[in-house]
Amino acid sequence: MILAAGFGKRVHPLTTKAPKPLLKIGNETLLSNTLKFLELTGISEVIINVHYLGEQIVEYINNNKFNLSIKIVEEKDKILDTGGGVLNAIQYFSNEAFLIINPDTIWNLNYLEELNTMKKMFFEGKKKCLLLIVNKEKSFDKLFKGDFNFKNQLISRDNKDDLKYIYTGLQIIKPEAFFDMNEKIFSINRIWDKLIKNKELYAFKSNIDFLHVSTFDIYKNLLKKFKH
């Protein structure tokens, strides 16, 4: 599942007339880069949730060819946030574990090996949720505050003033993680916090430099980087 419903407020004015996933870095949009990465992983079916300027994403998918079966789930009346958006689309995952990915990150071939390791960890360890995280020192955006701490594969939010790891925007999760959630609009952090409490939120540490379109200034700097 690709999360593509957000307003992209931190990259205004770029997103006043186009949704963030359609911003370009080099020759690719953030969305096409993510879809092509998923093609390379061997994934064949993709769900994309849309809300803000969602008709542009629908048109983009219809006008471009990807070797994927793509279903778009529209959040018509209200945006459902990251967790609510997944819960709204969870019916399409047939009770099987699935990948959630954010198009804001610039995914590349180096992530394939890490994802393969994650899949092995997830299925052999019978885990409920496994995140790909990275030390914030490897982030292109040096203003990123950390999301988590990490020890022995387990994630925590202890020592909140010194969180060293950032969520990269990629996770493998089982639908059952959402089963007792009765609200429609909520952040994925609600799911993670519940899993942390039960010592069920695991992570794999990435060693790849983390490039992520977080703000307008970072986007401009990434454009310069990809011109060289």
C-alpha positions in Angstrom: 0.0 0.0 0.0 1.3 3.4 -1.0 0.1 6.3 1.2 -0.7 9.2 -1.1 -3.6 11.0 0.5 -1.8 13.8 2.4 -2.0 17.6 1.9 1.8 18.1 1.5 1.6 21.3 3.6 5.4 21.3 4.4 6.3 21.7 0.8 3.9 24.6 0.0 3.7 26.3 -2.4 4.6 23.3 -4.6 1.5 21.4 -3.5 -1.1 24.1 -4.0 -1.9 22.8 -7.4 -0.4 19.3 -7.4 -0.4 16.5 -4.8 3.0 15.8 -3.3 3.4 12.3 -4.8 3.5 13.9 -8.3 6.5 16.2 -7.5 9.5 15.3 -9.6 13.0 14.4 -8.6 15.1 13.9 -11.7 13.1 12.2 -14.4 10.7 10.5 -12.0 7.8 11.6 -9.8 7.9 10.5 -6.2 5.0 8.2 -7.0 6.6 6.6 -10.2 9.9 6.1 -8.3 8.0 4.2 -5.6 5.9 2.2 -8.1 9.1 1.2 -10.0 10.8 0.2 -6.8 7.8 -2.0 -5.9 8.0 -3.6 -9.4 11.6 -4.5 -8.7 10.7 -6.2 -5.4 8.4 -8.6 -7.2 5.2 -7.2 -5.8 2.4 -7.4 -8.3 -0.6 -5.7 -6.5 -0.7 -2.2 -5.1 -3.3 -0.2 -3.3 -2.9 3.6 -3.4 -5.1 5.8 -1.1 -5.8 9.3 -2.3 -7.7 12.4 -1.0 -6.1 15.8 -1.6 -6.1 16.4 -5.4 -6.7 12.7 -5.7 -8.1 13.0 -9.2 -4.6 14.0 -10.5 -3.2 10.8 -9.1 -6.0 8.7 -10.7 -5.3 10.4 -14.0 -1.5 9.9 -13.7 -2.0 6.2 -13.0 -4.4 5.9 -15.9 -2.0 7.6 -18.3 1.2 5.8 -17.4 2.0 2.1 -17.7 3.3 0.2 -14.7 3.8 -3.6 -14.5 1.5 -3.7 -11.5 -2.2 -4.3 -10.7 -3.1 -0.9 -9.1 -6.3 -0.2 -7.2 -7.0 3.4 -6.0 -9.0 3.8 -2.8 -10.4 7.3 -2.5 -11.0 9.0 0.9 -13.8 11.2 -0.4 -15.3 13.2 2.5 -12.4 13.4 5.0 -8.8 12.5 5.0 -8.4 9.5 7.3 -4.8 10.0 8.4 -2.1 7.4 8.0 -3.6 4.7 10.2 -7.2 5.3 9.2 -6.2 5.3 5.5 -4.7 1.8 5.9 -7.7 0.5 7.9 -10.0 1.8 5.2 -8.2 -0.2 2.6 -7.4 -3.3 4.7 -10.2 -5.3 3.1 -8.1 -5.6 0.0 -5.3 -7.5 1.7 -7.1 -10.8 2.2 -5.9 -11.1 5.8 -2.3 -11.5 4.6 0.7 -9.4 5.7 1.4 -6.5 3.4 3.9 -3.7 2.8 3.1 0.0 3.6 5.4 2.5 1.8 5.5 6.3 1.7 6.4 7.9 -1.6 8.1 10.8 0.1 11.3 8.7 0.4 13.5 8.3 -2.6 13.7 4.6 -2.9 16.5 3.0 -4.8 18.0 -0.4 -5.7 20.0 -0.6 -2.5 16.8 -1.0 -0.6 16.0 -4.3 -2.3 18.5 -6.3 -0.3 17.3 -4.7 3.0 13.7 -5.5 2.1 14.6 -9.1 1.4 16.3 -9.4 4.8 13.2 -7.8 6.4 10.9 -10.3 4.7 12.9 -13.1 6.1 13.0 -11.6 9.6 9.2 -11.0 9.5 8.0 -14.3 8.3 10.6 -16.6 10.0 10.1 -14.6 13.3 6.3 -14.6 13.0 6.3 -10.9 13.7 3.2 -8.6 13.6 5.0 -5.5 12.4 8.5 -4.7 11.2 9.7 -1.2 10.4 12.7 -0.1 8.3 14.5 2.6 10.4 17.6 4.6 10.0 19.9 6.5 12.3 19.1 10.2 12.0 22.8 10.9 11.3 22.2 9.3 7.8 19.4 11.7 7.0 19.7 14.3 4.2 17.4 16.5 6.3 19.5 17.3 9.4 16.5 18.9 11.1 14.7 15.5 11.5 14.0 14.7 15.1 14.1 11.0 15.8 11.0 8.8 16.1 12.3 5.9 18.1 15.1 4.2 20.0 16.1 0.7 19.1 17.7 -2.3 20.9 17.7 -6.0 20.2 15.4 -5.6 17.2 12.7 -4.0 19.4 11.5 -0.4 19.1 10.9 1.9 22.0 10.1 5.5 22.7 12.0 5.6 26.0 14.2 8.6 26.6 12.1 10.9 24.4 14.6 13.7 24.4 17.1 11.5 22.6 15.4 9.5 19.9 18.1 8.4 17.5 16.2 6.6 14.8 13.9 7.8 12.0 11.1 5.7 10.3 12.1 5.5 6.6 8.5 5.1 5.4 8.6 1.3 4.8 7.0 -1.4 7.0 5.6 -4.9 6.8 2.5 -5.4 8.9 -0.3 -7.9 9.5 -3.9 -6.8 9.2 -4.5 -8.1 12.8 -2.6 -5.1 14.1 -5.6 -3.0 13.2 -8.4 -5.4 14.3 -9.4 -3.7 17.6 -9.3 -0.2 16.2 -12.8 1.3 16.2 -12.0 4.8 15.1 -12.0 5.8 11.4 -9.5 8.7 11.6 -6.2 8.1 13.4 -2.4 8.1 13.0 -0.4 4.9 12.4 1.4 6.0 15.6 -1.6 4.7 17.5 -0.9 1.2 16.2 2.8 1.5 16.8 2.3 2.7 20.4 0.0 -0.3 21.1 2.6 -2.7 19.7 5.4 -1.0 21.6 3.5 -1.5 24.8 3.2 -5.2 24.0 6.8 -5.5 22.9 5.7 -6.4 19.4 7.1 -3.5 17.4 10.3 -4.7 15.7 12.7 -2.9 13.3 15.5 -3.5 10.9 18.2 -0.8 10.7 19.0 0.6 7.2 22.5 1.5 6.3 21.4 3.6 3.3 21.6 7.4 3.2 18.1 8.6 3.9 16.7 10.9 1.2 13.2 12.2 2.0 11.2 15.1 0.6 10.3 16.7 4.0 10.2 20.4 3.3 10.3 22.9 0.5 14.0 23.7 1.1 14.9 20.0 1.3 13.1 19.4 -2.0 15.1 22.2 -3.7 18.4 20.8 -2.3 17.5 17.3 -3.5 16.8 18.6 -7.0 20.4 20.0 -7.0 21.8 16.7 -5.7 20.1 14.8 -8.5 21.3 17.2 -11.2 24.9 16.2 -10.5 
